[in-house]
Amino acid sequence: MLYISIFDAKEGISIEAINREREEWYKKGKDKTFQKMCKTIDRYEVVGKSPLKIIFIIETDNVQALNVLSRHFGDKWISTTYPALRREIFEAMEEDRSIIGG
């Protein structure tokens, strides 16, 4: 299943605090654990956004992977995760026509 996770740094959280949190993630080996649980993980940062906004596109059959991510980063981030489908624009238009008509 494909998921889109959006992480917004909480107001007042410093970049130093975020970096400490990231270092802890690596020291505990959570990066390797998380990677094993996922088929693919893509990470994007929104440029020029303050506070920091990060978007993950995660493909996994193990929903526990989403818990690993949100629990570790939960103190300094507001996160929302959505299940998603990968579809071409043409496919979406065809489905809309079949539902709405026209």
Biopython code that builds the backbone (N, CA, C, O; Angstrom):
import numpy as np
from Bio.PDB.StructureBuilder import StructureBuilder

atoms = [
    (1, "MET", "N", (0.849, -1.171, 0.000)),
    (1, "MET", "CA", (0.000, 0.000, 0.000)),
    (1, "MET", "C", (0.894, 1.234, 0.000)),
    (1, "MET", "O", (1.988, 1.237, 0.564)),
    (2, "LEU", "N", (0.404, 2.255, -0.635)),
    (2, "LEU", "CA", (1.133, 3.518, -0.737)),
    (2, "LEU", "C", (0.557, 4.510, 0.274)),
    (2, "LEU", "O", (-0.659, 4.611, 0.433)),
    (3, "TYR", "N", (1.439, 5.239, 0.952)),
    (3, "TYR", "CA", (1.027, 6.233, 1.942)),
    (3, "TYR", "C", (1.764, 7.539, 1.702)),
    (3, "TYR", "O", (2.920, 7.546, 1.281)),
    (4, "ILE", "N", (1.087, 8.635, 1.973)),
    (4, "ILE", "CA", (1.703, 9.957, 1.960)),
    (4, "ILE", "C", (1.665, 10.461, 3.395)),
    (4, "ILE", "O", (0.594, 10.598, 3.986)),
    (5, "SER", "N", (2.839, 10.736, 3.950)),
    (5, "SER", "CA", (2.948, 11.258, 5.317)),
    (5, "SER", "C", (3.487, 12.675, 5.254)),
    (5, "SER", "O", (4.517, 12.936, 4.632)),
    (6, "ILE", "N", (2.783, 13.580, 5.903)),
    (6, "ILE", "CA", (3.182, 14.985, 5.929)),
    (6, "ILE", "C", (3.548, 15.339, 7.366)),
    (6, "ILE", "O", (2.746, 15.176, 8.286)),
    (7, "PHE", "N", (4.762, 15.823, 7.538)),
    (7, "PHE", "CA", (5.276, 16.202, 8.853)),
    (7, "PHE", "C", (5.547, 17.696, 8.867)),
    (7, "PHE", "O", (6.349, 18.196, 8.078)),
    (8, "ASP", "N", (4.878, 18.408, 9.764)),
    (8, "ASP", "CA", (5.099, 19.841, 9.967)),
    (8, "ASP", "C", (5.775, 20.022, 11.319)),
    (8, "ASP", "O", (5.249, 19.593, 12.346)),
    (9, "ALA", "N", (6.945, 20.662, 11.315)),
    (9, "ALA", "CA", (7.618, 20.939, 12.588)),
    (9, "ALA", "C", (6.719, 21.849, 13.424)),
    (9, "ALA", "O", (6.128, 22.798, 12.909)),
    (10, "LYS", "N", (6.625, 21.550, 14.702)),
    (10, "LYS", "CA", (5.805, 22.374, 15.588)),
    (10, "LYS", "C", (6.438, 23.752, 15.734)),
    (10, "LYS", "O", (7.657, 23.899, 15.651)),
    (11, "GLU", "N", (5.602, 24.750, 15.950)),
    (11, "GLU", "CA", (6.079, 26.126, 16.142)),
    (11, "GLU", "C", (7.075, 26.168, 17.295)),
    (11, "GLU", "O", (6.876, 25.523, 18.324)),
    (12, "GLY", "N", (8.128, 26.919, 17.114)),
    (12, "GLY", "CA", (9.105, 27.118, 18.173)),
    (12, "GLY", "C", (10.163, 26.031, 18.292)),
    (12, "GLY", "O", (11.055, 26.133, 19.134)),
    (13, "ILE", "N", (10.081, 24.994, 17.469)),
    (13, "ILE", "CA", (11.093, 23.931, 17.502)),
    (13, "ILE", "C", (12.294, 24.385, 16.679)),
    (13, "ILE", "O", (12.155, 24.762, 15.516)),
    (14, "SER", "N", (13.462, 24.347, 17.289)),
    (14, "SER", "CA", (14.674, 24.812, 16.602)),
    (14, "SER", "C", (15.219, 23.735, 15.668)),
    (14, "SER", "O", (14.940, 22.548, 15.837)),
    (15, "ILE", "N", (15.991, 24.165, 14.692)),
    (15, "ILE", "CA", (16.639, 23.228, 13.779)),
    (15, "ILE", "C", (17.624, 22.346, 14.546)),
    (15, "ILE", "O", (17.853, 21.196, 14.170)),
    (16, "GLU", "N", (18.205, 22.882, 15.617)),
    (16, "GLU", "CA", (19.118, 22.089, 16.445)),
    (16, "GLU", "C", (18.378, 20.928, 17.109)),
    (16, "GLU", "O", (18.892, 19.810, 17.164)),
    (17, "ALA", "N", (17.172, 21.194, 17.612)),
    (17, "ALA", "CA", (16.368, 20.140, 18.238)),
    (17, "ALA", "C", (15.980, 19.081, 17.210)),
    (17, "ALA", "O", (15.981, 17.887, 17.510)),
    (18, "ILE", "N", (15.652, 19.517, 16.010)),
    (18, "ILE", "CA", (15.311, 18.580, 14.936)),
    (18, "ILE", "C", (16.526, 17.725, 14.585)),
    (18, "ILE", "O", (16.403, 16.515, 14.394)),
    (19, "ASN", "N", (17.690, 18.348, 14.501)),
    (19, "ASN", "CA", (18.908, 17.594, 14.180)),
    (19, "ASN", "C", (19.262, 16.587, 15.273)),
    (19, "ASN", "O", (19.716, 15.484, 14.967)),
    (20, "ARG", "N", (19.063, 16.949, 16.543)),
    (20, "ARG", "CA", (19.304, 16.004, 17.642)),
    (20, "ARG", "C", (18.367, 14.800, 17.522)),
    (20, "ARG", "O", (18.768, 13.657, 17.741)),
    (21, "GLU", "N", (17.125, 15.081, 17.174)),
    (21, "GLU", "CA", (16.136, 14.019, 17.009)),
    (21, "GLU", "C", (16.536, 13.074, 15.871)),
    (21, "GLU", "O", (16.395, 11.857, 15.990)),
    (22, "ARG", "N", (17.030, 13.638, 14.779)),
    (22, "ARG", "CA", (17.493, 12.828, 13.644)),
    (22, "ARG", "C", (18.690, 11.967, 14.046)),
    (22, "ARG", "O", (18.757, 10.790, 13.693)),
    (23, "GLU", "N", (19.637, 12.556, 14.787)),
    (23, "GLU", "CA", (20.808, 11.802, 15.241)),
    (23, "GLU", "C", (20.391, 10.619, 16.113)),
    (23, "GLU", "O", (20.942, 9.524, 15.996)),
    (24, "GLU", "N", (19.417, 10.852, 16.985)),
    (24, "GLU", "CA", (18.914, 9.784, 17.847)),
    (24, "GLU", "C", (18.303, 8.665, 17.004)),
    (24, "GLU", "O", (18.490, 7.489, 17.313)),
    (25, "TRP", "N", (17.583, 9.016, 15.952)),
    (25, "TRP", "CA", (16.968, 8.061, 15.023)),
    (25, "TRP", "C", (18.036, 7.115, 14.466)),
    (25, "TRP", "O", (17.849, 5.899, 14.436)),
    (26, "TYR", "N", (19.157, 7.694, 14.026)),
    (26, "TYR", "CA", (20.244, 6.892, 13.455)),
    (26, "TYR", "C", (20.994, 6.094, 14.514)),
    (26, "TYR", "O", (21.341, 4.935, 14.285)),
    (27, "LYS", "N", (21.246, 6.706, 15.674)),
    (27, "LYS", "CA", (21.972, 6.008, 16.746)),
    (27, "LYS", "C", (21.217, 4.768, 17.217)),
    (27, "LYS", "O", (21.827, 3.750, 17.544)),
    (28, "LYS", "N", (19.889, 4.858, 17.251)),
    (28, "LYS", "CA", (19.064, 3.726, 17.685)),
    (28, "LYS", "C", (18.848, 2.707, 16.568)),
    (28, "LYS", "O", (18.240, 1.660, 16.794)),
    (29, "GLY", "N", (19.342, 3.004, 15.363)),
    (29, "GLY", "CA", (19.190, 2.079, 14.239)),
    (29, "GLY", "C", (17.793, 2.028, 13.662)),
    (29, "GLY", "O", (17.446, 1.098, 12.934)),
    (30, "LYS", "N", (16.988, 3.034, 13.990)),
    (30, "LYS", "CA", (15.609, 3.028, 13.511)),
    (30, "LYS", "C", (15.528, 3.206, 11.998)),
    (30, "LYS", "O", (14.563, 2.770, 11.370)),
    (31, "ASP", "N", (16.535, 3.842, 11.417)),
    (31, "ASP", "CA", (16.545, 4.007, 9.964)),
    (31, "ASP", "C", (16.582, 2.642, 9.278)),
    (31, "ASP", "O", (15.871, 2.423, 8.297)),
    (32, "LYS", "N", (17.397, 1.733, 9.781)),
    (32, "LYS", "CA", (17.505, 0.394, 9.192)),
    (32, "LYS", "C", (16.228, -0.408, 9.431)),
    (32, "LYS", "O", (15.745, -1.102, 8.536)),
    (33, "THR", "N", (15.688, -0.306, 10.641)),
    (33, "THR", "CA", (14.431, -0.987, 10.955)),
    (33, "THR", "C", (13.327, -0.500, 10.033)),
    (33, "THR", "O", (12.572, -1.300, 9.481)),
    (34, "PHE", "N", (13.233, 0.807, 9.868)),
    (34, "PHE", "CA", (12.200, 1.407, 9.029)),
    (34, "PHE", "C", (12.367, 0.974, 7.574)),
    (34, "PHE", "O", (11.388, 0.633, 6.911)),
    (35, "GLN", "N", (13.596, 0.988, 7.079)),
    (35, "GLN", "CA", (13.855, 0.596, 5.691)),
    (35, "GLN", "C", (13.472, -0.853, 5.432)),
    (35, "GLN", "O", (12.969, -1.175, 4.355)),
    (36, "LYS", "N", (13.702, -1.733, 6.403)),
    (36, "LYS", "CA", (13.335, -3.143, 6.248)),
    (36, "LYS", "C", (11.820, -3.326, 6.176)),
    (36, "LYS", "O", (11.334, -4.269, 5.552)),
    (37, "MET", "N", (11.084, -2.430, 6.810)),
    (37, "MET", "CA", (9.630, -2.540, 6.852)),
    (37, "MET", "C", (8.959, -1.986, 5.592)),
    (37, "MET", "O", (7.771, -2.217, 5.366)),
    (38, "CYS", "N", (9.711, -1.267, 4.788)),
    (38, "CYS", "CA", (9.132, -0.571, 3.638)),
    (38, "CYS", "C", (9.713, -1.083, 2.327)),
    (38, "CYS", "O", (10.878, -1.477, 2.258)),
    (39, "LYS", "N", (8.880, -1.070, 1.288)),
    (39, "LYS", "CA", (9.365, -1.392, -0.057)),
    (39, "LYS", "C", (10.126, -0.201, -0.621)),
    (39, "LYS", "O", (11.219, -0.357, -1.165)),
    (40, "THR", "N", (9.549, 0.988, -0.490)),
    (40, "THR", "CA", (10.210, 2.220, -0.929)),
    (40, "THR", "C", (9.875, 3.346, 0.039)),
    (40, "THR", "O", (8.813, 3.364, 0.660)),
    (41, "ILE", "N", (10.815, 4.289, 0.148)),
    (41, "ILE", "CA", (10.620, 5.490, 0.959)),
    (41, "ILE", "C", (11.235, 6.647, 0.185)),
    (41, "ILE", "O", (12.422, 6.623, -0.138)),
    (42, "ASP", "N", (10.433, 7.648, -0.107)),
    (42, "ASP", "CA", (10.939, 8.866, -0.738)),
    (42, "ASP", "C", (10.653, 10.024, 0.208)),
    (42, "ASP", "O", (9.557, 10.127, 0.759)),
    (43, "ARG", "N", (11.636, 10.892, 0.393)),
    (43, "ARG", "CA", (11.523, 12.012, 1.327)),
    (43, "ARG", "C", (11.699, 13.315, 0.573)),
    (43, "ARG", "O", (12.622, 13.458, -0.228)),
    (44, "TYR", "N", (10.810, 14.266, 0.830)),
    (44, "TYR", "CA", (10.850, 15.574, 0.185)),
    (44, "TYR", "C", (10.713, 16.656, 1.247)),
    (44, "TYR", "O", (9.985, 16.484, 2.225)),
    (45, "GLU", "N", (11.415, 17.772, 1.054)),
    (45, "GLU", "CA", (11.257, 18.944, 1.918)),
    (45, "GLU", "C", (10.649, 20.059, 1.088)),
    (45, "GLU", "O", (11.023, 20.261, -0.067)),
    (46, "VAL", "N", (9.713, 20.777, 1.681)),
    (46, "VAL", "CA", (9.137, 21.945, 1.024)),
    (46, "VAL", "C", (10.130, 23.087, 1.201)),
    (46, "VAL", "O", (10.462, 23.457, 2.327)),
    (47, "VAL", "N", (10.599, 23.640, 0.100)),
    (47, "VAL", "CA", (11.631, 24.677, 0.111)),
    (47, "VAL", "C", (11.041, 26.003, 0.588)),
    (47, "VAL", "O", (9.964, 26.413, 0.155)),
    (48, "GLY", "N", (11.767, 26.661, 1.487)),
    (48, "GLY", "CA", (11.370, 27.983, 1.958)),
    (48, "GLY", "C", (10.240, 27.983, 2.962)),
    (48, "GLY", "O", (9.719, 29.047, 3.297)),
    (49, "LYS", "N", (9.845, 26.821, 3.453)),
    (49, "LYS", "CA", (8.739, 26.716, 4.411)),
    (49, "LYS", "C", (9.295, 26.786, 5.824)),
    (49, "LYS", "O", (10.236, 26.070, 6.169)),
    (50, "SER", "N", (8.711, 27.648, 6.632)),
    (50, "SER", "CA", (9.094, 27.727, 8.026)),
    (50, "SER", "C", (7.822, 27.761, 8.863)),
    (50, "SER", "O", (6.990, 28.640, 8.636)),
    (51, "PRO", "N", (7.627, 26.867, 9.806)),
    (51, "PRO", "CA", (8.555, 25.814, 10.188)),
    (51, "PRO", "C", (8.680, 24.745, 9.093)),
    (51, "PRO", "O", (7.888, 24.701, 8.152)),
    (52, "LEU", "N", (9.676, 23.902, 9.239)),
    (52, "LEU", "CA", (10.023, 22.877, 8.268)),
    (52, "LEU", "C", (8.845, 21.951, 7.980)),
    (52, "LEU", "O", (8.119, 21.557, 8.892)),
    (53, "LYS", "N", (8.661, 21.609, 6.706)),
    (53, "LYS", "CA", (7.627, 20.656, 6.285)),
    (53, "LYS", "C", (8.309, 19.568, 5.467)),
    (53, "LYS", "O", (9.037, 19.856, 4.517)),
    (54, "ILE", "N", (8.068, 18.311, 5.846)),
    (54, "ILE", "CA", (8.640, 17.164, 5.157)),
    (54, "ILE", "C", (7.507, 16.257, 4.706)),
    (54, "ILE", "O", (6.540, 16.033, 5.434)),
    (55, "ILE", "N", (7.645, 15.739, 3.487)),
    (55, "ILE", "CA", (6.651, 14.829, 2.925)),
    (55, "ILE", "C", (7.349, 13.517, 2.592)),
    (55, "ILE", "O", (8.374, 13.497, 1.909)),
    (56, "PHE", "N", (6.780, 12.426, 3.082)),
    (56, "PHE", "CA", (7.281, 11.090, 2.775)),
    (56, "PHE", "C", (6.268, 10.382, 1.886)),
    (56, "PHE", "O", (5.064, 10.448, 2.131)),
    (57, "ILE", "N", (6.758, 9.708, 0.858)),
    (57, "ILE", "CA", (5.949, 8.794, 0.065)),
    (57, "ILE", "C", (6.478, 7.407, 0.427)),
    (57, "ILE", "O", (7.629, 7.075, 0.141)),
    (58, "ILE", "N", (5.630, 6.612, 1.054)),
    (58, "ILE", "CA", (6.054, 5.332, 1.619)),
    (58, "ILE", "C", (5.228, 4.208, 1.004)),
    (58, "ILE", "O", (3.999, 4.276, 0.970)),
    (59, "GLU", "N", (5.908, 3.183, 0.522)),
    (59, "GLU", "CA", (5.216, 1.989, 0.057)),
    (59, "GLU", "C", (5.556, 0.863, 1.022)),
    (59, "GLU", "O", (6.720, 0.497, 1.185)),
    (60, "THR", "N", (4.522, 0.319, 1.658)),
    (60, "THR", "CA", (4.728, -0.749, 2.640)),
    (60, "THR", "C", (3.462, -1.586, 2.773)),
    (60, "THR", "O", (2.351, -1.101, 2.559)),
    (61, "ASP", "N", (3.654, -2.837, 3.125)),
    (61, "ASP", "CA", (2.535, -3.706, 3.482)),
    (61, "ASP", "C", (2.436, -3.838, 4.996)),
    (61, "ASP", "O", (1.544, -4.512, 5.512)),
    (62, "ASN", "N", (3.355, -3.192, 5.703)),
    (62, "ASN", "CA", (3.431, -3.269, 7.156)),
    (62, "ASN", "C", (3.070, -1.900, 7.750)),
    (62, "ASN", "O", (3.911, -1.003, 7.809)),
    (63, "VAL", "N", (1.829, -1.749, 8.181)),
    (63, "VAL", "CA", (1.394, -0.447, 8.707)),
    (63, "VAL", "C", (2.131, -0.064, 9.991)),
    (63, "VAL", "O", (2.112, 1.100, 10.392)),
    (64, "GLN", "N", (2.775, -1.029, 10.634)),
    (64, "GLN", "CA", (3.582, -0.727, 11.818)),
    (64, "GLN", "C", (4.706, 0.245, 11.472)),
    (64, "GLN", "O", (5.164, 0.995, 12.334)),
    (65, "ALA", "N", (5.151, 0.236, 10.217)),
    (65, "ALA", "CA", (6.203, 1.164, 9.775)),
    (65, "ALA", "C", (5.766, 2.606, 9.990)),
    (65, "ALA", "O", (6.577, 3.454, 10.361)),
    (66, "LEU", "N", (4.500, 2.884, 9.760)),
    (66, "LEU", "CA", (3.985, 4.242, 9.946)),
    (66, "LEU", "C", (4.033, 4.632, 11.419)),
    (66, "LEU", "O", (4.300, 5.788, 11.749)),
    (67, "ASN", "N", (3.777, 3.675, 12.302)),
    (67, "ASN", "CA", (3.871, 3.919, 13.747)),
    (67, "ASN", "C", (5.297, 4.217, 14.166)),
    (67, "ASN", "O", (5.535, 5.120, 14.969)),
    (68, "VAL", "N", (6.255, 3.460, 13.627)),
    (68, "VAL", "CA", (7.669, 3.672, 13.961)),
    (68, "VAL", "C", (8.057, 5.107, 13.641)),
    (68, "VAL", "O", (8.716, 5.773, 14.440)),
    (69, "LEU", "N", (7.652, 5.578, 12.479)),
    (69, "LEU", "CA", (7.995, 6.931, 12.037)),
    (69, "LEU", "C", (7.310, 7.994, 12.891)),
    (69, "LEU", "O", (7.967, 8.905, 13.394)),
    (70, "SER", "N", (5.999, 7.883, 13.054)),
    (70, "SER", "CA", (5.261, 8.938, 13.761)),
    (70, "SER", "C", (5.547, 8.957, 15.263)),
    (70, "SER", "O", (5.539, 10.028, 15.870)),
    (71, "ARG", "N", (5.797, 7.807, 15.871)),
    (71, "ARG", "CA", (6.090, 7.783, 17.313)),
    (71, "ARG", "C", (7.443, 8.405, 17.626)),
    (71, "ARG", "O", (7.574, 9.150, 18.597)),
    (72, "HIS", "N", (8.450, 8.108, 16.813)),
    (72, "HIS", "CA", (9.774, 8.668, 17.092)),
    (72, "HIS", "C", (9.773, 10.182, 16.926)),
    (72, "HIS", "O", (10.356, 10.899, 17.740)),
    (73, "PHE", "N", (9.125, 10.664, 15.885)),
    (73, "PHE", "CA", (9.174, 12.095, 15.583)),
    (73, "PHE", "C", (7.962, 12.858, 16.126)),
    (73, "PHE", "O", (7.785, 14.035, 15.815)),
    (74, "GLY", "N", (7.140, 12.206, 16.924)),
    (74, "GLY", "CA", (5.898, 12.802, 17.398)),
    (74, "GLY", "C", (6.031, 13.998, 18.320)),
    (74, "GLY", "O", (5.129, 14.834, 18.365)),
    (75, "ASP", "N", (7.137, 14.107, 19.062)),
    (75, "ASP", "CA", (7.286, 15.199, 20.023)),
    (75, "ASP", "C", (7.482, 16.559, 19.364)),
    (75, "ASP", "O", (7.036, 17.579, 19.891)),
    (76, "LYS", "N", (8.133, 16.575, 18.239)),
    (76, "LYS", "CA", (8.497, 17.850, 17.616)),
    (76, "LYS", "C", (7.756, 18.123, 16.311)),
    (76, "LYS", "O", (7.945, 19.166, 15.685)),
    (77, "TRP", "N", (6.916, 17.182, 15.910)),
    (77, "TRP", "CA", (6.239, 17.299, 14.618)),
    (77, "TRP", "C", (4.745, 17.037, 14.754)),
    (77, "TRP", "O", (4.306, 16.276, 15.616)),
    (78, "ILE", "N", (3.986, 17.675, 13.899)),
    (78, "ILE", "CA", (2.572, 17.343, 13.710)),
    (78, "ILE", "C", (2.538, 16.538, 12.422)),
    (78, "ILE", "O", (2.945, 17.028, 11.369)),
    (79, "SER", "N", (2.055, 15.302, 12.503)),
    (79, "SER", "CA", (2.082, 14.454, 11.312)),
    (79, "SER", "C", (0.696, 13.938, 10.961)),
    (79, "SER", "O", (-0.140, 13.679, 11.827)),
    (80, "THR", "N", (0.486, 13.800, 9.666)),
    (80, "THR", "CA", (-0.742, 13.236, 9.130)),
    (80, "THR", "C", (-0.351, 12.280, 8.017)),
    (80, "THR", "O", (0.482, 12.609, 7.172)),
    (81, "THR", "N", (-0.951, 11.095, 8.016)),
    (81, "THR", "CA", (-0.654, 10.101, 6.989)),
    (81, "THR", "C", (-1.940, 9.701, 6.285)),
    (81, "THR", "O", (-2.973, 9.479, 6.917)),
    (82, "TYR", "N", (-1.855, 9.616, 4.960)),
    (82, "TYR", "CA", (-2.998, 9.260, 4.127)),
    (82, "TYR", "C", (-2.660, 8.043, 3.274)),
    (82, "TYR", "O", (-1.558, 7.965, 2.730)),
    (83, "PRO", "N", (-3.590, 7.086, 3.144)),
    (83, "PRO", "CA", (-3.392, 6.042, 2.142)),
    (83, "PRO", "C", (-3.577, 6.683, 0.762)),
    (83, "PRO", "O", (-4.360, 7.620, 0.610)),
    (84, "ALA", "N", (-2.864, 6.183, -0.223)),
    (84, "ALA", "CA", (-2.920, 6.806, -1.543)),
    (84, "ALA", "C", (-2.900, 5.741, -2.638)),
    (84, "ALA", "O", (-2.493, 4.601, -2.417)),
    (85, "LEU", "N", (-3.346, 6.143, -3.812)),
    (85, "LEU", "CA", (-3.280, 5.318, -5.016)),
    (85, "LEU", "C", (-2.468, 6.052, -6.058)),
    (85, "LEU", "O", (-2.590, 7.269, -6.205)),
    (86, "ARG", "N", (-1.647, 5.328, -6.776)),
    (86, "ARG", "CA", (-0.896, 5.915, -7.883)),
    (86, "ARG", "C", (-1.738, 5.725, -9.141)),
    (86, "ARG", "O", (-1.999, 4.598, -9.564)),
    (87, "ARG", "N", (-2.161, 6.846, -9.733)),
    (87, "ARG", "CA", (-2.957, 6.788, -10.962)),
    (87, "ARG", "C", (-2.494, 7.873, -11.913)),
    (87, "ARG", "O", (-2.098, 8.963, -11.498)),
    (88, "GLU", "N", (-2.550, 7.556, -13.181)),
    (88, "GLU", "CA", (-2.272, 8.550, -14.208)),
    (88, "GLU", "C", (-3.452, 9.512, -14.291)),
    (88, "GLU", "O", (-4.571, 9.160, -13.917)),
    (89, "ILE", "N", (-3.207, 10.706, -14.773)),
    (89, "ILE", "CA", (-4.279, 11.698, -14.907)),
    (89, "ILE", "C", (-5.398, 11.156, -15.782)),
    (89, "ILE", "O", (-6.573, 11.356, -15.477)),
    (90, "PHE", "N", (-5.049, 10.476, -16.862)),
    (90, "PHE", "CA", (-6.048, 9.915, -17.766)),
    (90, "PHE", "C", (-6.963, 8.939, -17.028)),
    (90, "PHE", "O", (-8.176, 8.952, -17.234)),
    (91, "GLU", "N", (-6.388, 8.091, -16.168)),
    (91, "GLU", "CA", (-7.187, 7.132, -15.406)),
    (91, "GLU", "C", (-8.160, 7.844, -14.476)),
    (91, "GLU", "O", (-9.315, 7.435, -14.355)),
    (92, "ALA", "N", (-7.711, 8.889, -13.828)),
    (92, "ALA", "CA", (-8.579, 9.652, -12.928)),
    (92, "ALA", "C", (-9.716, 10.304, -13.705)),
    (92, "ALA", "O", (-10.857, 10.319, -13.244)),
    (93, "MET", "N", (-9.406, 10.843, -14.886)),
    (93, "MET", "CA", (-10.443, 11.483, -15.708)),
    (93, "MET", "C", (-11.476, 10.456, -16.152)),
    (93, "MET", "O", (-12.675, 10.735, -16.121)),
    (94, "GLU", "N", (-11.030, 9.274, -16.564)),
    (94, "GLU", "CA", (-11.953, 8.217, -16.987)),
    (94, "GLU", "C", (-12.862, 7.799, -15.837)),
    (94, "GLU", "O", (-14.064, 7.620, -16.029)),
    (95, "GLU", "N", (-12.298, 7.646, -14.654)),
    (95, "GLU", "CA", (-13.109, 7.259, -13.506)),
    (95, "GLU", "C", (-14.108, 8.354, -13.157)),
    (95, "GLU", "O", (-15.265, 8.063, -12.851)),
    (96, "ASP", "N", (-13.672, 9.609, -13.200)),
    (96, "ASP", "CA", (-14.586, 10.721, -12.923)),
    (96, "ASP", "C", (-15.743, 10.723, -13.909)),
    (96, "ASP", "O", (-16.888, 10.952, -13.520)),
    (97, "ARG", "N", (-15.456, 10.469, -15.179)),
    (97, "ARG", "CA", (-16.522, 10.433, -16.195)),
    (97, "ARG", "C", (-17.504, 9.303, -15.925)),
    (97, "ARG", "O", (-18.709, 9.469, -16.111)),
    (98, "SER", "N", (-16.997, 8.157, -15.488)),
    (98, "SER", "CA", (-17.892, 7.026, -15.241)),
    (98, "SER", "C", (-18.775, 7.280, -14.021)),
    (98, "SER", "O", (-19.894, 6.771, -13.951)),
    (99, "ILE", "N", (-18.286, 8.053, -13.071)),
    (99, "ILE", "CA", (-19.067, 8.350, -11.869)),
    (99, "ILE", "C", (-20.017, 9.516, -12.109)),
    (99, "ILE", "O", (-21.197, 9.443, -11.765)),
    (100, "ILE", "N", (-19.502, 10.593, -12.698)),
    (100, "ILE", "CA", (-20.270, 11.823, -12.879)),
    (100, "ILE", "C", (-21.064, 11.802, -14.176)),
    (100, "ILE", "O", (-22.165, 12.349, -14.250)),
    (101, "GLY", "N", (-20.509, 11.179, -15.182)),
    (101, "GLY", "CA", (-21.139, 11.167, -16.506)),
    (101, "GLY", "C", (-20.514, 12.220, -17.394)),
    (101, "GLY", "O", (-19.802, 13.107, -16.923)),
    (102, "GLY", "N", (-20.790, 12.113, -18.692)),
    (102, "GLY", "CA", (-20.279, 13.122, -19.624)),
    (102, "GLY", "C", (-19.206, 12.583, -20.402)),
    (102, "GLY", "O", (-18.644, 13.281, -21.245)),
]
sb = StructureBuilder()
sb.init_structure("model")
sb.init_model(0)
sb.init_chain("A")
sb.init_seg("    ")
for serial, (resi, resn, name, xyz) in enumerate(atoms, 1):
    if name == "N":
        sb.init_residue(resn, " ", resi, " ")
    sb.init_atom(name, np.array(xyz, "f"), 0.0, 1.0, " ", f" {name:<3s}", serial, name[0])
structure = sb.get_structure()
